[in-house]
Every structure is written in C-alpha cells, then in structure tokens.
Amino acid sequence: MNIRILGVSVAVMALLALGGCSTRTVVTLQNGTQYLTKDIPNTRTKDGFYEFEDISGKKVRVKADDVATVRKEK
C-alpha cells in the first residue's frame, strides 16, 4: 500500500515539474487576433508558416507574414 502511494506521489510531482517547464507565449497577428500558446511556437517553417498549439490544444498554422509579434506571457 505504501509503495503505491509513493508511486502516485512521484508521478504527480513529475507532472507538476514538467508543467512548469512550458513557456506560455502570446502570438499577435497583424489583424489584432491573439493566440495564447502552451509553448514557444516553432519559428518559420520551410513553407513560411508558424506552427503552434494553443492552450485549448488546437493545432494552429499561421502565415509568417500575418504574425506581428511573438512574446512571452507576463
């Protein structure tokens, strides 16, 4: 019983530690639309897009020319 509790505790601590490693970022488009991302988005891909996952888990691709700023959330 104690080993199971210890195992669950270690798993929870690991998940919390990993969650703290992400850097929330705000991607602002030229038209004023803002996306809050879980992590820093991939910079321009070879085909000229930014790719990222927003905080709801949705994958987003945006043309690099449409991006005004990419900054860390305060």
N, C-alpha and C positions, 0 to 999 in steps of 0.2 A: 504494500500500500504506500509506504513512504517513498519508494523508488518511483512509483507512478506520479506522485505529487511533485517530486523533484524534477522529473522529466517534463511535466507540463509547465512548471515554473521556468525551466531553462528555455523551453520553446517560446513562451510568451516574452521573455526577456530578449531573445534573439530577434523576434519580430519587431518589438519596440525599437531596438537598436537599429535595425535596417530601415525602419520608417523614418528615423531621424536623419538618415544619410541623404534623403532626397532634397533637392533644392527647388522649391516652388518658384516658378517663373511666370511673368506676365508678358504675353506676346500681344502687341498692339498693331493692328492693321492700319493702312492708310485711311480707311473709311471710319476709323474710330472703334471698330469692334475689338474687344479684348478677350483673350483666352487665358485662363489660369491653368498652368500645366503642372504635372506632378514632378517633372524633372526638366533640366535644361534641354531644349529641343535640339535635334540633330541639325547642324548647320546645313547650308545649302547642299542638296543632293546634286548628282551629276546632271539631272534634268531640270535644275533650277527651282526646287521646292524646299520648304521647311517641313519636317515631319515631326509630330509630337503627339502625346496622349494628354487630353485634358483631364481635369480632376474627376470627371464622371466616368473616365475610362474609354472615352470615344477617341479613336484614331483620327487625326486631322492632318491634312496636307494643304499647304498654302503656298502660292507662288511667291518666290522670294521678293519680287518687285512689289508685292502688296503689303509686305511687312515694314512697318515704320520703326518699331523698337522691340528689343528683347531685353528684359531686365529682371533681376531677382526681385521677388516679392518682399516688401518691407515688413 
